[in-house]
Amino acid sequence: MEFEIDQSRFLAALSLAQTVADKRGTMPVLANVLLRANADGSVVCSATDMMTSLTETVSAEVKTPGSLTVGVKHLHGVVRTLSSGNVRVKGLDNHWVQLNAGRSEFKLMGMPESDFPELPDASGGKSKLEYVEVPAHALSDLIAKTHFSVSTDEARVNLNGVLFECDGEKGTMVSTDGHRLTKFELDLPGPKLDKGIIIPRKGMLEIRRVLDRVSGEVGLAMGDQHLFVKADDMVLSVKLNNVTFPPYKAVIPAAFQRFALLGRDDLLHSLRRAEVMAPEKTATVRLSLNPGKLELTSDNPDLGVAHQELPIDYDGEELTAGFNARYLIEVLDVIDTQEVRLEFQGELDPCVVKPVDGPDFLGVVMPMRI
């Protein structure tokens, strides 16, 4: 195998491949990228961790077709240090690969191509899938507004991903870690799903990385076990979590007795100041609602006390409740409107955060005892 390829284009492909590759697993070959040079003048870069797989096709001057697999971390590190221009890549005996650029030469140890696993394919065989075009910015927005509340507890598999629902006209994503929940819905002329699918956390982040590199539309295709995302010359497959997402609608309060309107930026900045003084493990902040005024208090026995007041539009009965300041901050971070609405039932009930005159988004934060 031998080909010449543009350094910047090669680097971009390797940058995505190295985020997908499994560099800490028990199968050494999963830390590699598979390079396949084709006679049609293209090089296909492939990487996988067995849950998420990526293939990207890059144009190149192919002198000798062939394939090899080599550690993506060090290959990326080498290509990143090279000057712009062409890089010559040549396969050597015993699965070694040689890179030449200018007066620089590198030799890296590879592994047999036969060790590299077969990747999911949406376009081959009897189960050829149809791609549905969806706006890339809309899909990216759905992920951006829900990914932060996905559980990182590997023992809670049903919470380790985001629920994606689509009726062909609207798309909805929901995530929760048991302490807070976020839900976002927008117009999405996408694939019509009979039931929701759960996209795992890492797969969701990889989809967003792909979306960051494209504009316009991307293709979505649904297999029995995988979601395929096609953008330009890239195809990303994500193995879906085959579990049941909790009945999230039961978590969202159906009614409320009190609500307050206030400036999003004012509340966000006040919570960030309060978090500095809050207990490190719980980040507890006390919210006290009074007519026309919101008081935020964080009390840390090891540091001191922070007390702040904000003007709000509120004329209900006095209410005092405790919440994790970090959870409230992360919800407010993804809201774009100038005003937000806080809904409450009682002191031991969740707080619902919504944008005022904004998109169909809400965040539910469970209370903490104070």
N, C-alpha and C positions, 0 to 999 in steps of 0.2 A: 504494500500500500504506500502511495506517495501522492501528496497534493500540496498546493500552495493556496493560502487563504489570507484574507485581509485581517490584520491583527485586531482592529477594533471590533469587527463583526464576530470574530472568533471569541474574543474576550466577553462580549455580551452574551453569547450562547453559553459559555462556560460559567458565567456569573449566575445564571438561572439554574444550570445543572448542579452546581455545587450546593445550592440551597435545598435541592430535592434529595441528593445522594445521602445515604446513611453512613456517616463517617464514624459512628460509635457502636455499630451493631456487631453481631457475632459472625456475619458473613463478609469477609474482606472485599469481595467483588462488588458489594453494594456501595462501597466508597469510591467506585470507579465510574468513569464516563465511557460509554461505548461510542467510538468514532467509526462511521461506516462511509467510505468514499465510493461514490457511484460513477459509472461511466458517463452519466448525463451531465456531469459538472456540478455535483452537489455533495455536501458532506452532512450526514445526519448525526447529530449529537444526542445521545440518550442517557438518562439517569433515572434511578428508581430507589425507593426504600421499601418496596413491595406493597406500600399503601398508596403512595403517590408516584406517578411516573411522568416524565417529560421527554418529548422528542422535539428537536428543532432542526430544520433544514437550512443550511447556509450554502450559498453559492461559492464555488472554489474552482481552481484549475486542477483537475484530477489527472495525474500522469499514469498512475497505476491503481485501479480499483482494489478495494480490500477493506478489512476492518481490524480493529484492535481495541482493547480496553485498558485504560490507565487511570491511576489515582487522580481524581478531579481536583483535589485540594492543591496538590503540588503543580499540576498542569496549569491550573488557573493562576497560581502564584508566579509561575515562569512567564506566561503570556502577558500578564499584567505589567511586568517589568520591562517588556520589550518596547522598542520605539514603534511608531506607526509605520505602516507599510505591510509587505507580505511576509508571512511566516511559512517556511517549508516544513512539512511534517512527513516523516518517512518511517515505516515499520521495519524493524530489524529482526534478526534471528532471536529465538527464545523469548518472544513477546516484548521486546524492548521497543521504544519509540525514540526517534531522534528529531529534535527541533533545531532549525537554523534560521537566524534572522541577522542580516548584516554580518558582523564578524563574531557573533555569539553562537555557541552550539551547546545544546543540552541533550542528555540522554536519560530517559526515565524508564524504570522497570514497570512492565505491564503484566497482564494476566491473560490466559486464553479466553478468546471470545466465547467459547462454548460454556464457560462458567457463568456468563452473564445471563440472567433470567429473561424469559420471553415476556414482553410487555403487553398489556391489554390493547386491543385494536378495535376501533369502532368501524373501520372501513372494510374489513375482510370477512370472508366466510359467509355462511347463511344468515348470520345475525347482523348484517350491515345496518348501521343506525343512521337515522336522518338527523341532520343538524338543523336547529331552529335559531335564526339570527335574533340576538337581543342587544340592546344598547350597552356598550361596555361601561359607560359612566354610571348607568343605573345599577348594574350588577355590583360594581365597585362600591357604590354608595350603600347598598344593602349590607355588604360585608363590613364596611367602615363603621357603621352605626350599631353593629351587634357583636362583633368579634370579641370585644373586651370583657364581656360577661360570660364567655364560655368557661366551663369548669376546667381547671388544670389538674384535678384529682383523678389520676388514672383508674382508681377503683370505681369511679362513678361513670361508667362507659356511656350511659344514656345521656349524660350531660357534657360529654367531651366533644360536642360538635354543635353546629347551628342547624335548626330546623328550617328547611326551605320548602315553601308551599307556593304553587303557581296554578292559576286557573286559566291561563292563556291570555289574560288581560291585566291581572295584578299579581305582583310577586310579594311574598312576605317572608321575612326571616325573623326567627325568635331564638334567643339564647338565654341560658340561666345557669348559675352555679349553686343554686339552692338558697343563696342569700340575697340575690337581686336578679331581675329579669329585664331584658330589653326586647322590644318588638318594633319592627319598622315595616311599613307597607307602602308600595308605590306602584305606579303604572309600569307594567312590564309585559310587553307582547312576547311572551316566551313560551316554553314548552308547557303543555297542559298535563299536570300531574294528577293521577287518581288519588294519590295520598302523598303526604309530605316525605321528604328524604332528609337524612341527617348527614351533613357534610362535616367530617372531622376537622378539628382545629387547625392542624398543620396544612391539610388540603385547602382549607379556606384561605389561609395566608398565602399559599402558593398561587392560588387563583388570582388573588389580588396583585401579586407581583407580575403575573402575566398581563393583567389588565392595565397595569401602570405603563406598559410598553406599547400599548395599542390605542388607537382612537377609532371612533365609528362603532362598528358592531363586531361581536364575536359569536361563534356558533356554540350552542349547547346541545348535547345528545345524551340520552339516558339509556344505560344498559341495565341488566339485571342487578349488577353489583357495583357498577362504576358510573360516575359522571364524567363526561368528556367535554373539555373546553378547547375550542379551536380558534386561534387568533393568528392571522398572517401565516407564517411558516411554522408555527408552534402548535403542538397538541399536548394538552395536559389531561391525564386521567387520574381521578381520585376515587379510591375505594370507599364506598359509603359505609357508615356504621349501621350494621344490621341489628338495631335495637329499637325499643319503643320510647319515643320522647314523652316526658311527663305531660299530663293534661294542663297545658299552660294557661288556658282560659280560666281555669278554676283559681289560679293564683292572682289574676288581675281583679282587683275589687270591682264589684258590679255597682256599688253605690258609695257615696261619700257624704259626710255631714259638713265638712269645712273645706274651703279652698282659698288660696292666696295667689295674687298676681304680683310679680316683682321683676326687676331687671335681671336678665340672665348674667350679664357681666358682673354686676354688683355682687350677686350671690356667689358666683364662681370665685371671684377674688377673695371674698370674705371666707369662704370654705378653705381656700388654699392657705390663708393666714391661720385659720383655726387648726388646720391639720398639723402645722409646725409644733403647736403646743399640745396636741392630743396624744394620748397614750400610743406608743409606737405599734403595738400588736393589734389593737382594736380600732384606732383612729376615731374614737367615739367623740361626737360633738352633740351638744344638747340644743335643740331648736325650741324656742318658746314663742308661740304666736299670740299676739295681742292686737286689738284693733289698731290698724295703722302702723304696726311695728313688729319686726322679727328680731329676736335676740338669739345670737349664736354664742355658746359658751363651750370652751374646751378646758378641761381640768386635768392636769398631770401632776401627781404627787411628787414626781422627781424634777419637774421643771417650773410649774406655776400655773397660772390661770390666764386665759384670754377671753375677753368679753367684747362683743361687737353688736351694733344695732343697725338695722336696715329699714328704710321706709317701704311698706307694702300696702297693697290694696286688700284689706281683710277686715271684716266687721263681725266675725263669728265669736264663739266662746273661746276663752283662753285654753291653749293646748301646749303641753310640754312633752317632747318625745326625744329619744336618742337615736342617732343613726351613724353609720360609718361614713366619715367625711370623704374618704377616697371613692366610695361607691357613688356618692352624689356628684363628685367632681367629674368622674368618668362619664356619667350621663350628660351633664351639662356641656362637656367638651364637644360632644357630637351634635348638639342643638345649635342651629344657625340663627334662630330668631332673637330679637332684642328682648322680648319678654317671655317668661315661663310661668306655668301654672302648677302649683303644688296642691295636691288633693289629699285629704286626711279623713279617716273615720274616727279612730280613737288613739290613745297614747300607745297602745300595744298593737296597732294595725299598721300595714305598710304605707309608705308615702309614694304617691304616683306623680311623676314629673312629666310634663308635656310642654311642647312649644305652643305659644299663643300665635294663632294665624299662621301656622306652619304645616309641615307635612304630617302624615299619619304615623307619628312616633310616640312611644311612651317608654318610660323606665319605671320599674317597680323596685323599691328598696325596702327590705325588711327592717323592722325596728330593732333597737338594742336596749337592754335594760340599763337604766341609769340610777 
